[in-house]
């Protein structure tokens, strides 16, 4: 299985992986800085895990090992902070296409 070529991942983000809810709200693990991604800022409609239809303000393409569960806090290259709505891992074993992770953000 090949990976998405690093030369295509031109942007850098910071990911704070969602760790669940605590007594004071959402809890996050340690921030992962300088994560290479490709950011697509065009809005699109996605279905959230709870079934709602939500407009994603940005879509990220990253390597297949990205640690970013839904609910993670993400700081985009322009400084905006957003939340991961859906996370999809794309693989095609045996085919000459790259494996990657796609994240739709609020």
C-alpha positions as a Markdown table, in Angstrom:
| # | Residue | x | y | z |
|---|---|---|---|---|
| 1 | Unk | 0.0 | 0.0 | 0.0 |
| 2 | Unk | 1.4 | 3.4 | -0.9 |
| 3 | Unk | 1.0 | 6.6 | 1.1 |
| 4 | Unk | -0.2 | 10.0 | -0.1 |
| 5 | Unk | 3.0 | 11.7 | -1.4 |
| 6 | Unk | 4.5 | 14.1 | 1.2 |
| 7 | Unk | 5.0 | 16.7 | -1.5 |
| 8 | Unk | 1.2 | 17.1 | -1.8 |
| 9 | Unk | 0.8 | 17.8 | 2.0 |
| 10 | Unk | 1.7 | 21.5 | 1.8 |
| 11 | Unk | -0.1 | 22.8 | 4.9 |
| 12 | Unk | 0.7 | 22.4 | 8.6 |
| 13 | Unk | -1.9 | 22.1 | 11.3 |
| 14 | Unk | -2.0 | 21.3 | 15.1 |
| 15 | Unk | -4.3 | 18.4 | 16.2 |
| 16 | Unk | -5.5 | 18.0 | 19.8 |
| 17 | Unk | -7.0 | 14.4 | 19.7 |
| 18 | Unk | -10.4 | 14.1 | 21.4 |
| 19 | Unk | -10.2 | 12.0 | 24.6 |
| 20 | Unk | -13.9 | 12.1 | 25.7 |
| 21 | Unk | -16.1 | 14.1 | 28.0 |
| 22 | Unk | -15.0 | 14.9 | 31.6 |
| 23 | Unk | -16.6 | 16.8 | 34.5 |
| 24 | Unk | -15.7 | 20.2 | 32.8 |
| 25 | Unk | -16.6 | 19.3 | 29.2 |
| 26 | Unk | -14.5 | 17.9 | 26.3 |
| 27 | Unk | -11.1 | 16.5 | 27.2 |
| 28 | Unk | -8.2 | 16.4 | 24.7 |
| 29 | Unk | -4.8 | 14.6 | 24.7 |
| 30 | Unk | -1.5 | 16.5 | 24.1 |
| 31 | Unk | -1.4 | 18.6 | 21.0 |
| 32 | Unk | 0.4 | 17.2 | 17.9 |
| 33 | Unk | 2.0 | 20.2 | 16.2 |
| 34 | Unk | 3.2 | 20.6 | 12.5 |
| 35 | Unk | 1.0 | 17.8 | 11.1 |
| 36 | Unk | 1.4 | 17.8 | 7.3 |
| 37 | Unk | -1.9 | 18.0 | 5.5 |
| 38 | Unk | -3.6 | 19.3 | 2.4 |
| 39 | Unk | -6.4 | 21.8 | 3.3 |
| 40 | Unk | -9.5 | 22.2 | 1.0 |
| 41 | Unk | -11.5 | 25.2 | 2.3 |
| 42 | Unk | -14.5 | 24.7 | 0.0 |
| 43 | Unk | -17.7 | 24.0 | 2.0 |
| 44 | Unk | -19.5 | 20.7 | 1.6 |
| 45 | Unk | -22.3 | 18.9 | 3.3 |
| 46 | Unk | -21.4 | 15.9 | 5.5 |
| 47 | Unk | -23.3 | 13.6 | 7.8 |
| 48 | Unk | -22.1 | 13.8 | 11.5 |
| 49 | Unk | -21.8 | 10.6 | 13.5 |
| 50 | Unk | -25.1 | 11.4 | 15.3 |
| 51 | Unk | -26.9 | 11.6 | 11.9 |
| 52 | Unk | -27.1 | 15.4 | 11.5 |
| 53 | Unk | -26.3 | 17.0 | 8.2 |
| 54 | Unk | -23.6 | 19.6 | 8.8 |
| 55 | Unk | -21.7 | 21.9 | 6.5 |
| 56 | Unk | -18.0 | 21.2 | 6.7 |
| 57 | Unk | -16.0 | 24.4 | 6.4 |
| 58 | Unk | -12.7 | 22.6 | 5.5 |
| 59 | Unk | -11.6 | 19.1 | 4.5 |
| 60 | Unk | -8.1 | 17.9 | 5.3 |
| 61 | Unk | -6.2 | 15.1 | 3.6 |
| 62 | Unk | -3.4 | 13.6 | 5.6 |
| 63 | Unk | -1.3 | 10.5 | 5.9 |
| 64 | Unk | -2.9 | 7.2 | 6.9 |
| 65 | Unk | -1.6 | 7.3 | 10.4 |
| 66 | Unk | -3.2 | 10.6 | 11.5 |
| 67 | Unk | -4.5 | 10.4 | 15.1 |
| 68 | Unk | -7.6 | 12.6 | 14.9 |
| 69 | Unk | -10.8 | 11.0 | 16.2 |
| 70 | Unk | -14.1 | 12.9 | 15.6 |
| 71 | Unk | -14.4 | 15.7 | 18.1 |
| 72 | Unk | -10.7 | 16.6 | 18.0 |
| 73 | Unk | -9.7 | 20.2 | 18.1 |
| 74 | Unk | -7.7 | 21.4 | 15.0 |
| 75 | Unk | -5.8 | 24.6 | 14.5 |
| 76 | Unk | -5.7 | 25.4 | 10.7 |
| 77 | Unk | -2.8 | 27.1 | 9.0 |
| 78 | Unk | -4.6 | 30.5 | 9.1 |
| 79 | Unk | -5.1 | 30.3 | 12.9 |
| 80 | Unk | -8.7 | 29.3 | 12.9 |
| 81 | Unk | -9.7 | 26.6 | 15.4 |
| 82 | Unk | -12.2 | 24.0 | 14.3 |
| 83 | Unk | -13.5 | 20.6 | 15.3 |
| 84 | Unk | -13.3 | 17.3 | 13.4 |
| 85 | Unk | -16.8 | 16.1 | 12.3 |
| 86 | Unk | -16.0 | 12.9 | 10.4 |
| 87 | Unk | -12.7 | 11.0 | 9.9 |
| 88 | Unk | -12.4 | 8.6 | 7.0 |
| 89 | Unk | -9.5 | 6.3 | 6.4 |
| 90 | Unk | -9.1 | 5.5 | 2.6 |
| 91 | Unk | -7.2 | 2.3 | 1.7 |
| 92 | Unk | -7.1 | 0.2 | -1.5 |
| 93 | Unk | -5.0 | -2.8 | -0.8 |
| 94 | Unk | -3.4 | -4.2 | -4.0 |
| 95 | Unk | -4.3 | -1.1 | -6.0 |
| 96 | Unk | -1.8 | 1.6 | -7.0 |
| 97 | Unk | -3.6 | 4.4 | -5.2 |
| 98 | Unk | -2.3 | 6.2 | -2.0 |
| 99 | Unk | -3.7 | 5.5 | 1.4 |
| 100 | Unk | -4.8 | 8.6 | 3.3 |
| 101 | Unk | -7.0 | 10.0 | 6.0 |
| 102 | Unk | -9.8 | 12.5 | 5.2 |
| 103 | Unk | -11.1 | 14.8 | 8.0 |
| 104 | Unk | -14.2 | 17.0 | 7.5 |
| 105 | Unk | -14.1 | 20.0 | 9.9 |
| 106 | Unk | -16.8 | 22.4 | 11.2 |
